Amino acid sequence: MPISPELQLERRKKILAKTREMITAGGIERLNVRELAKHCGVSVPTLYNQFNNKDNLVFAAADEIFRWHFERIGSDNSKKGLDRIINVNSDSVKISLKNAELTKLIAAAVPKQNNSLVVAQSLYQEGLAEMQEAGELADWVDVKFIAQRLYRRVRSVTIDWSRGHIPSDKLLDFRSCEIYLILLGISTDKTRDRIEGLLKKVLKKIQ
């Protein structure tokens, strides 16, 4: 007998939550689909029917938690403009380091579109739009294009970290450096001076 869409959604959330729990405890390679199905009270065919394969299951578990965190960050309206961008970057790094193995999985799937990527990019765009509205960006700036560029750069840094090229305690500094370098070239007056000061501080820390 078919179950309702509401129950399907609840079951999916339960499966993804348990997947993340098991990955945190034992790693992706040790994730056992049969054990997962048993814990969630479903059959193995049911798991495969919903996610097709183990890779899709793990990716969905990673994508969901990052999307949830990014939406939570986006709901915080206490910071605007440049401060919003700085806050998004800082919180993103905290989330990434806390969920290191899932972060590396998302980073490895560079060409793959995912919901968390869309939400994260929109957060940078919101901050840029607020800067533009406040007159802190040059007139010619295309906010959507710059948001895409910002996100690609911080994502690229995260990929380098996931491959062991950047130490975890420097991830925030390297990502911040990329953001400030881009914003320095498009910002105006006092905002540009502030960004220049922030960039100098970050460069001293990573040199």
KASULRA-V29927 format. One record per residue. N is the residue number from 0. RES is the residue in one letter. SS is DSSP state (H for helix, E for strand, L for the rest). OMEGA is omega in radians with two decimals (999 if undefined). NEAR is the number of other C-alpha atoms within 10 Angstrom. Layout:
# KASULRA-V29927
n=N res=RES ss=SS omega=OMEGA near=NEAR
n=N res=RES ss=SS omega=OMEGA near=NEAR
This chain:
# KASULRA-V29927
n=0 res=M ss=L omega=-3.12 near=3
n=1 res=P ss=L omega=3.09 near=5
n=2 res=I ss=L omega=-3.08 near=7
n=3 res=S ss=L omega=3.10 near=9
n=4 res=P ss=H omega=3.14 near=9
n=5 res=E ss=H omega=3.13 near=9
n=6 res=L ss=H omega=3.08 near=10
n=7 res=Q ss=H omega=-3.14 near=13
n=8 res=L ss=H omega=3.13 near=11
n=9 res=E ss=H omega=3.13 near=12
n=10 res=R ss=H omega=3.12 near=15
n=11 res=R ss=H omega=3.13 near=18
n=12 res=K ss=H omega=3.14 near=14
n=13 res=K ss=H omega=-3.14 near=14
n=14 res=I ss=H omega=-3.10 near=21
n=15 res=L ss=H omega=3.11 near=23
n=16 res=A ss=H omega=3.12 near=17
n=17 res=K ss=H omega=3.10 near=17
n=18 res=T ss=H omega=3.13 near=25
n=19 res=R ss=H omega=3.13 near=23
n=20 res=E ss=H omega=-3.11 near=14
n=21 res=M ss=H omega=3.10 near=17
n=22 res=I ss=H omega=3.12 near=20
n=23 res=T ss=H omega=-3.10 near=16
n=24 res=A ss=H omega=-3.01 near=11
n=25 res=G ss=H omega=-3.12 near=12
n=26 res=G ss=L omega=-3.10 near=13
n=27 res=I ss=L omega=-3.07 near=18
n=28 res=E ss=L omega=-3.09 near=7
n=29 res=R ss=L omega=3.10 near=10
n=30 res=L ss=L omega=-3.10 near=19
n=31 res=N ss=L omega=-3.07 near=14
n=32 res=V ss=H omega=3.14 near=17
n=33 res=R ss=H omega=3.12 near=14
n=34 res=E ss=H omega=3.11 near=12
n=35 res=L ss=H omega=-3.14 near=19
n=36 res=A ss=H omega=3.14 near=18
n=37 res=K ss=H omega=-3.14 near=11
n=38 res=H ss=H omega=-3.07 near=13
n=39 res=C ss=H omega=3.11 near=18
n=40 res=G ss=L omega=3.11 near=12
n=41 res=V ss=L omega=3.11 near=14
n=42 res=S ss=L omega=3.08 near=14
n=43 res=V ss=H omega=3.08 near=14
n=44 res=P ss=H omega=3.11 near=12
n=45 res=T ss=H omega=3.10 near=11
n=46 res=L ss=H omega=-3.11 near=20
n=47 res=Y ss=H omega=3.10 near=14
n=48 res=N ss=H omega=-3.10 near=10
n=49 res=Q ss=H omega=-3.04 near=12
n=50 res=F ss=H omega=3.11 near=16
n=51 res=N ss=L omega=-3.14 near=12
n=52 res=N ss=L omega=-3.08 near=12
n=53 res=K ss=H omega=-3.13 near=15
n=54 res=D ss=H omega=3.12 near=12
n=55 res=N ss=H omega=3.11 near=13
n=56 res=L ss=H omega=-3.11 near=19
n=57 res=V ss=H omega=3.14 near=20
n=58 res=F ss=H omega=3.12 near=18
n=59 res=A ss=H omega=3.12 near=19
n=60 res=A ss=H omega=3.12 near=22
n=61 res=A ss=H omega=-3.09 near=24
n=62 res=D ss=H omega=-3.10 near=20
n=63 res=E ss=H omega=-3.07 near=18
n=64 res=I ss=H omega=3.11 near=18
n=65 res=F ss=H omega=3.08 near=23
n=66 res=R ss=H omega=-3.13 near=18
n=67 res=W ss=H omega=-3.14 near=14
n=68 res=H ss=H omega=-3.14 near=16
n=69 res=F ss=H omega=3.09 near=23
n=70 res=E ss=H omega=3.08 near=16
n=71 res=R ss=H omega=3.11 near=10
n=72 res=I ss=H omega=-3.11 near=17
n=73 res=G ss=H omega=-3.12 near=18
n=74 res=S ss=L omega=3.13 near=9
n=75 res=D ss=L omega=-3.12 near=12
n=76 res=N ss=L omega=-3.13 near=8
n=77 res=S ss=L omega=-3.14 near=7
n=78 res=K ss=L omega=-3.10 near=13
n=79 res=K ss=L omega=3.01 near=18
n=80 res=G ss=H omega=-3.12 near=20
n=81 res=L ss=H omega=3.13 near=22
n=82 res=D ss=H omega=3.08 near=13
n=83 res=R ss=H omega=-3.13 near=23
n=84 res=I ss=H omega=3.11 near=21
n=85 res=I ss=H omega=-3.13 near=18
n=86 res=N ss=H omega=3.12 near=18
n=87 res=V ss=H omega=-3.13 near=20
n=88 res=N ss=H omega=-3.12 near=21
n=89 res=S ss=H omega=3.14 near=17
n=90 res=D ss=H omega=3.12 near=14
n=91 res=S ss=H omega=3.13 near=19
n=92 res=V ss=H omega=3.11 near=21
n=93 res=K ss=H omega=3.13 near=13
n=94 res=I ss=H omega=-3.11 near=16
n=95 res=S ss=H omega=-3.12 near=20
n=96 res=L ss=H omega=3.12 near=15
n=97 res=K ss=H omega=3.14 near=12
n=98 res=N ss=L omega=-2.96 near=17
n=99 res=A ss=H omega=-3.07 near=16
n=100 res=E ss=H omega=3.10 near=18
n=101 res=L ss=H omega=3.09 near=24
n=102 res=T ss=H omega=-3.13 near=21
n=103 res=K ss=H omega=3.10 near=19
n=104 res=L ss=H omega=3.12 near=18
n=105 res=I ss=H omega=-3.12 near=26
n=106 res=A ss=H omega=-3.11 near=20
n=107 res=A ss=H omega=-3.11 near=14
n=108 res=A ss=L omega=-3.03 near=12
n=109 res=V ss=L omega=-3.07 near=13
n=110 res=P ss=L omega=-3.01 near=7
n=111 res=K ss=L omega=3.10 near=9
n=112 res=Q ss=L omega=3.12 near=10
n=113 res=N ss=L omega=-3.06 near=17
n=114 res=N ss=H omega=-3.11 near=13
n=115 res=S ss=H omega=3.11 near=20
n=116 res=L ss=H omega=-3.13 near=18
n=117 res=V ss=H omega=-3.13 near=14
n=118 res=V ss=H omega=-3.13 near=18
n=119 res=A ss=H omega=-3.14 near=22
n=120 res=Q ss=H omega=-3.14 near=18
n=121 res=S ss=H omega=3.12 near=19
n=122 res=L ss=H omega=3.08 near=22
n=123 res=Y ss=H omega=3.13 near=26
n=124 res=Q ss=H omega=3.11 near=22
n=125 res=E ss=H omega=3.13 near=20
n=126 res=G ss=H omega=3.11 near=23
n=127 res=L ss=H omega=3.13 near=26
n=128 res=A ss=H omega=3.10 near=21
n=129 res=E ss=H omega=3.08 near=17
n=130 res=M ss=H omega=3.13 near=23
n=131 res=Q ss=H omega=3.14 near=18
n=132 res=E ss=H omega=-3.14 near=11
n=133 res=A ss=L omega=3.13 near=11
n=134 res=G ss=L omega=-3.08 near=14
n=135 res=E ss=L omega=3.11 near=20
n=136 res=L ss=E omega=3.09 near=24
n=137 res=A ss=L omega=-3.06 near=14
n=138 res=D ss=L omega=-3.03 near=11
n=139 res=W ss=L omega=-3.01 near=7
n=140 res=V ss=L omega=3.00 near=13
n=141 res=D ss=L omega=-3.02 near=13
n=142 res=V ss=H omega=-3.11 near=19
n=143 res=K ss=H omega=3.14 near=16
n=144 res=F ss=H omega=-3.13 near=10
n=145 res=I ss=H omega=3.11 near=17
n=146 res=A ss=H omega=3.10 near=21
n=147 res=Q ss=H omega=-3.13 near=15
n=148 res=R ss=H omega=3.10 near=16
n=149 res=L ss=H omega=-3.08 near=23
n=150 res=Y ss=H omega=3.11 near=23
n=151 res=R ss=H omega=-3.12 near=16
n=152 res=R ss=H omega=-3.13 near=19
n=153 res=V ss=H omega=3.08 near=22
n=154 res=R ss=H omega=3.11 near=17
n=155 res=S ss=H omega=3.09 near=16
n=156 res=V ss=H omega=3.14 near=21
n=157 res=T ss=H omega=3.08 near=26
n=158 res=I ss=H omega=3.09 near=21
n=159 res=D ss=H omega=3.09 near=16
n=160 res=W ss=H omega=-3.11 near=18
n=161 res=S ss=H omega=3.13 near=22
n=162 res=R ss=L omega=3.08 near=13
n=163 res=G ss=L omega=-3.10 near=10
n=164 res=H ss=L omega=-3.14 near=11
n=165 res=I ss=L omega=3.12 near=15
n=166 res=P ss=L omega=-3.07 near=13
n=167 res=S ss=H omega=-3.10 near=16
n=168 res=D ss=H omega=3.11 near=9
n=169 res=K ss=H omega=-3.07 near=14
n=170 res=L ss=H omega=-3.14 near=23
n=171 res=L ss=H omega=-3.12 near=20
n=172 res=D ss=H omega=-3.14 near=20
n=173 res=F ss=H omega=3.11 near=21
n=174 res=R ss=H omega=3.13 near=22
n=175 res=S ss=H omega=3.13 near=22
n=176 res=C ss=H omega=3.13 near=21
n=177 res=E ss=H omega=-3.14 near=18
n=178 res=I ss=H omega=-3.10 near=21
n=179 res=Y ss=H omega=3.13 near=23
n=180 res=L ss=H omega=3.12 near=14
n=181 res=I ss=H omega=-3.08 near=15
n=182 res=L ss=H omega=-3.13 near=20
n=183 res=L ss=H omega=-3.09 near=17
n=184 res=G ss=L omega=-3.09 near=13
n=185 res=I ss=L omega=-3.09 near=16
n=186 res=S ss=E omega=-3.05 near=22
n=187 res=T ss=L omega=2.93 near=18
n=188 res=D ss=H omega=-3.04 near=11
n=189 res=K ss=H omega=3.12 near=10
n=190 res=T ss=H omega=3.10 near=18
n=191 res=R ss=H omega=3.12 near=18
n=192 res=D ss=H omega=3.13 near=13
n=193 res=R ss=H omega=3.14 near=15
n=194 res=I ss=H omega=3.11 near=21
n=195 res=E ss=H omega=3.10 near=17
n=196 res=G ss=H omega=3.11 near=12
n=197 res=L ss=H omega=-3.14 near=14
n=198 res=L ss=H omega=3.14 near=20
n=199 res=K ss=H omega=3.12 near=12
n=200 res=K ss=H omega=-3.13 near=13
n=201 res=V ss=H omega=-3.13 near=19
n=202 res=L ss=H omega=3.10 near=13
n=203 res=K ss=H omega=-3.10 near=9
n=204 res=K ss=H omega=-3.07 near=11
n=205 res=I ss=H omega=3.13 near=11
n=206 res=Q ss=L omega=999 near=5
